[in-house]
Amino acid sequence: MHTCNMGNMRRLTLSFFFLMSCLGVMVAQDSIPEQPAQKPLAKAPFESGYFIADQTVSLPPARTLEFILQHDFGTFQQKWSDLWGIWGSSNIRFGLNFTITKDLEIGVGTTKNKRLQDFSLKYAIVRQRNGGFPVSITFFGNVAIDCRNKSFLGNNKLPSDLDYASIVKDSTFESNLVNQTVQNDTLYGLNYITYNQATGLKGANSSDLSSLFDETFKASYRFSYFAELMFARRFCKEFSAQLGISWVHYNLVNEVEMANNHVNGMKNDNINISGIGKIKISPQTSIMLSYSQPVFTYLNTAPWPNMGVGVEISTSTHAFQIFMTAANGLVPQETVMYNYNNPYNGYILLGFNITRLWTF
């Protein structure tokens, strides 16, 4: 009898502790606050990562290979003589991009003008959410290498303390180099002359100029850089817009190409502000509008602002854009630094972009 009572007591005790443990777990679960569910992502504001001459915040899905063909014809200025630029001088770029993750894309491209080879990176920092974060923010950056023969990069600076006498054989040329350096310092406070300025001096000859160039040329002169932060929002099914702020740097600037005085030429850096907008008129078709303005520009001279208007037709794997714009630089830093097509004087050209996606 005693043994039976002890067994019942043990069972009652174990049952009591089991019941209290269950109650404790339930109370503990009730005391943990529920985490709010993350708001769903809004649909991407743009169908393609390219928009006329600009980038957009949009990236293809993860593990997607993207092929891009960009083509700009010549300007309309010659009218019928070159069929409004279609038979004129053109610029072409081929590129390949690969989306490593849903937020990170790398790319490479080659451009006809200046034989530019570019390498890019694009990262989606944050995305717009329905009822949540109001905008998408993406970073885009690239480095471009000018792969032309170095004779095309002869606008570098010849320092005043360069030993001209040991490099230059023509005594008249050597004397004029020294005099020009003194004149630049007196008039402009500059302790250098440009290579292009040296070519115009009396006594200049190809042998001495080649020696000067080899003495002062650096491989780093080929490099230029572009970095941009983009802020975009899909306001509704029919309308999306984006604001971009970018920085451009050239290790060597081509002052003559900018139609500005070669001594008081443009600086190596520029900042650009751009705006783009898309108006959807059908499930696959959109009207495109763009405008970009270099901040450090010059009065009535290049670099001019760029603007564009066009139409985009897109599917899940293709995007085709045809547009009118001003700049024919297909790498973004070229548009910011070297756009010498003034849209206000009618320097407009026809262009198109084609993208194709393959998902792995």
C-alpha positions in Angstrom: 0.0 0.0 0.0 2.8 2.3 0.8 4.6 1.5 -2.4 1.5 2.2 -4.4 1.0 5.6 -2.8 4.6 6.6 -3.4 4.2 5.7 -7.1 1.1 7.8 -7.3 2.9 10.7 -5.7 5.7 10.5 -8.1 3.3 10.5 -11.1 1.4 13.5 -9.6 4.7 15.4 -9.1 6.0 14.7 -12.6 2.6 15.7 -14.1 2.6 18.9 -12.1 6.1 19.9 -13.3 5.3 19.0 -16.9 2.1 21.2 -16.7 4.0 24.1 -15.3 6.7 23.8 -17.9 4.2 23.9 -20.7 2.5 27.0 -19.2 5.9 28.7 -18.8 6.7 28.1 -22.5 3.4 29.4 -23.6 3.8 32.5 -21.4 7.3 33.1 -22.7 6.1 32.8 -26.3 3.3 35.3 -25.6 5.8 37.7 -24.1 8.0 37.9 -27.2 6.8 40.7 -29.4 6.0 39.7 -33.0 8.3 41.1 -35.6 6.5 43.3 -38.2 6.4 41.6 -41.6 8.7 43.3 -44.2 6.7 45.2 -46.8 6.7 43.7 -50.2 9.1 45.1 -52.9 7.6 47.4 -55.4 7.9 46.6 -59.1 11.2 47.9 -60.5 10.8 51.5 -61.8 12.5 50.8 -65.1 12.6 47.8 -67.4 16.3 48.2 -68.3 19.5 49.3 -66.6 20.1 51.6 -69.6 18.0 54.7 -70.4 19.2 56.6 -73.5 22.7 57.8 -72.3 22.0 57.2 -68.6 22.1 54.3 -66.1 19.0 53.4 -64.0 18.6 51.8 -60.6 17.3 48.6 -62.1 19.3 45.3 -62.3 18.4 42.1 -64.0 17.7 39.0 -61.8 20.6 37.2 -60.1 22.8 35.0 -62.4 21.7 36.9 -65.5 24.0 37.7 -68.4 23.1 40.9 -70.3 24.3 41.9 -73.7 24.0 45.6 -74.6 24.4 47.3 -78.0 24.5 51.1 -78.0 24.6 53.0 -81.3 24.6 56.8 -81.9 24.5 58.2 -85.5 25.8 61.6 -86.6 24.0 64.9 -85.9 21.1 66.2 -88.0 23.1 69.3 -89.2 23.8 68.0 -92.7 20.2 67.1 -93.3 19.7 65.3 -96.6 23.4 65.1 -97.5 24.0 62.4 -94.9 20.4 61.4 -94.4 20.1 63.3 -91.1 23.3 61.7 -89.7 22.5 58.1 -90.5 25.3 58.1 -93.1 27.5 60.3 -90.9 30.1 59.5 -88.3 28.7 57.1 -85.7 29.7 55.8 -82.3 29.1 52.1 -81.2 29.5 50.3 -77.9 29.2 46.6 -77.1 28.9 45.5 -73.5 28.4 42.4 -71.4 27.0 42.5 -67.8 26.6 39.7 -65.3 24.4 40.0 -62.2 26.2 38.0 -59.5 23.5 38.4 -56.9 20.2 40.2 -57.1 22.0 43.3 -55.8 25.4 43.2 -57.5 26.3 43.5 -61.2 29.7 43.7 -63.0 30.2 44.6 -66.6 32.7 45.2 -69.4 32.4 47.1 -72.6 34.3 48.4 -75.7 33.5 51.7 -77.5 34.5 52.8 -81.0 35.4 56.4 -80.3 38.7 56.7 -78.5 38.9 52.9 -78.3 37.6 53.0 -74.8 37.6 49.8 -72.7 35.4 50.1 -69.6 34.8 48.0 -66.5 31.8 48.7 -64.3 30.1 47.8 -61.0 26.5 48.3 -60.0 25.1 47.8 -56.6 21.5 48.1 -55.4 21.7 49.7 -51.9 18.0 49.6 -51.1 14.8 49.0 -53.0 11.4 50.7 -53.0 8.7 48.8 -51.0 5.0 49.0 -51.2 3.9 51.0 -48.1 7.5 51.0 -46.9 10.8 52.6 -48.1 9.8 55.2 -50.7 12.7 55.0 -53.2 15.3 52.7 -54.7 18.9 53.7 -54.3 21.7 52.3 -56.5 25.4 53.0 -57.0 27.1 52.7 -60.4 30.8 53.2 -61.0 33.2 52.5 -63.8 36.8 52.9 -65.0 37.5 53.5 -68.7 40.9 53.1 -70.4 41.7 55.0 -73.6 43.5 52.4 -75.7 44.4 54.6 -78.7 48.1 55.1 -79.7 49.7 57.3 -77.1 50.3 60.0 -79.9 46.6 60.8 -79.5 47.2 61.6 -75.8 49.7 64.3 -76.4 47.9 67.0 -74.4 49.9 66.3 -71.3 51.8 69.1 -69.5 55.5 69.7 -69.8 56.8 70.9 -66.4 58.8 74.1 -66.3 61.7 72.4 -64.5 62.1 69.8 -67.3 65.6 69.7 -68.7 64.7 70.7 -72.2 68.3 71.1 -73.3 69.1 67.5 -72.6 66.0 66.3 -74.5 65.6 68.7 -77.4 68.2 68.9 -80.2 66.9 72.0 -82.0 68.3 75.1 -80.1 65.6 77.4 -81.4 62.8 75.0 -80.2 64.6 74.6 -76.9 64.8 78.4 -76.4 61.1 78.9 -77.3 60.1 76.2 -74.9 61.8 78.0 -72.0 60.4 81.4 -73.1 56.9 80.0 -73.3 57.2 78.5 -69.8 58.2 81.9 -68.5 55.3 83.6 -70.4 52.8 81.1 -69.0 54.0 81.7 -65.5 53.9 85.5 -65.9 50.4 85.6 -67.6 48.7 82.7 -66.0 50.7 81.7 -62.9 51.3 78.3 -64.5 54.6 76.4 -64.1 54.1 74.3 -67.2 53.2 74.4 -70.9 51.0 71.9 -72.7 52.2 69.5 -75.3 49.8 71.0 -77.9 51.2 74.4 -77.1 54.7 73.1 -77.7 53.8 71.9 -81.2 53.0 75.4 -82.2 56.3 76.9 -81.2 59.0 77.9 -83.8 61.5 75.2 -84.3 59.1 72.4 -83.3 59.9 69.1 -85.1 58.6 65.6 -84.9 61.8 64.1 -83.5 62.0 66.5 -80.6 58.3 66.4 -79.9 58.4 62.6 -79.8 61.3 62.8 -77.3 59.4 65.3 -75.1 56.3 63.1 -75.3 58.2 59.9 -74.3 59.8 61.8 -71.4 56.5 63.0 -69.9 53.9 60.4 -71.0 52.4 58.2 -68.2 50.1 55.2 -68.6 47.8 56.6 -66.0 46.9 59.4 -68.5 44.7 56.8 -70.2 42.3 56.3 -67.2 39.0 58.1 -66.4 36.5 57.4 -63.7 32.7 57.7 -63.2 30.7 57.3 -60.0 26.9 57.9 -59.5 24.3 57.6 -56.9 20.8 57.2 -58.3 17.5 57.7 -56.5 14.3 56.4 -58.3 10.7 55.9 -57.5 7.8 54.2 -59.2 5.0 56.6 -58.5 2.3 54.6 -60.2 1.8 52.0 -62.9 2.3 54.6 -65.6 5.1 56.8 -64.3 8.6 56.4 -62.8 11.4 59.0 -62.3 15.0 59.1 -61.2 17.5 61.7 -60.0 21.2 61.0 -60.3 24.3 62.8 -58.9 27.6 61.8 -60.4 31.3 62.6 -60.2 33.7 62.3 -63.1 37.5 62.3 -63.1 40.0 62.2 -66.0 43.7 61.8 -65.3 44.4 63.7 -68.5 41.9 66.2 -70.0 41.9 67.1 -73.7 41.5 70.9 -73.5 41.7 71.5 -77.3 38.7 69.1 -77.9 36.7 71.3 -75.5 37.0 74.4 -77.8 38.5 76.3 -74.9 41.9 78.0 -74.4 44.4 75.3 -74.0 46.2 77.0 -71.1 43.1 78.0 -69.1 41.4 74.7 -70.0 38.9 72.6 -68.1 39.8 70.9 -64.9 40.2 67.1 -64.4 36.9 66.7 -62.4 33.3 67.5 -63.0 30.0 66.9 -61.2 26.8 66.1 -63.1 23.1 66.1 -62.1 20.7 64.1 -64.2 17.0 63.4 -64.3 15.1 60.8 -66.2 11.4 59.9 -66.5 9.3 57.1 -68.0 5.7 57.3 -69.0 4.1 53.9 -69.8 1.6 54.0 -72.6 1.1 50.2 -73.0 2.2 47.1 -71.2 5.4 47.0 -73.4 5.9 50.6 -74.6 7.1 53.7 -72.7 7.9 57.3 -73.5 11.4 58.3 -72.3 12.6 61.7 -71.2 16.1 62.6 -69.9 18.2 65.7 -69.1 21.7 66.0 -67.6 23.7 69.1 -66.6 27.4 69.3 -65.9 28.0 71.6 -62.9 31.5 72.8 -63.7 30.8 73.9 -67.2 31.7 77.1 -69.1 29.7 80.0 -70.4 28.7 79.4 -74.0 31.1 76.5 -74.5 31.4 72.8 -74.0 30.6 70.6 -72.2 27.0 71.2 -73.1 24.1 69.7 -71.2 22.6 66.5 -72.7 18.9 65.8 -73.2 16.9 63.1 -74.8 13.5 61.9 -75.8 12.6 58.4 -77.1 10.5 55.3 -77.0 11.2 52.0 -75.3 9.7 48.6 -76.3 10.5 45.9 -73.7 9.8 42.2 -73.0 11.0 39.9 -70.2 14.3 39.3 -72.0 14.7 42.2 -74.5 14.6 46.0 -74.4 14.7 48.2 -77.5 15.1 52.0 -77.2 15.2 54.5 -80.1 15.7 58.1 -79.2 17.0 61.6 -80.1 19.7 63.0 -78.0 22.7 65.4 -78.1 25.8 63.6 -76.7 27.4 60.8 -78.6 29.6 59.6 -75.8 28.4 56.1 -74.9 30.5 55.9 -71.7 28.9 58.2 -69.1 32.1 60.2 -68.3 32.4 61.1 -72.0 28.9 62.6 -72.0 29.7 64.7 -68.9 33.2 65.9 -70.0 33.2 65.9 -73.7 29.7 66.7 -75.1 30.4 69.5 -77.6 27.0 69.0 -79.3 25.0 72.0 -78.3 21.3 70.9 -78.2 20.1 74.4 -78.1 21.6 75.0 -81.6 20.1 71.9 -83.0 22.9 69.5 -82.6 20.7 66.5 -82.2 21.4 62.9 -83.2 19.4 59.6 -83.6 20.5 56.6 -81.5 19.3 53.3 -80.2 20.0 50.8 -77.4 19.3 47.0 -77.5 19.6 44.7 -74.5 19.2 40.9 -74.4 19.1 38.8 -71.2 20.1 35.2 -70.5 19.3 33.7 -67.1 21.4 30.8 -65.8 
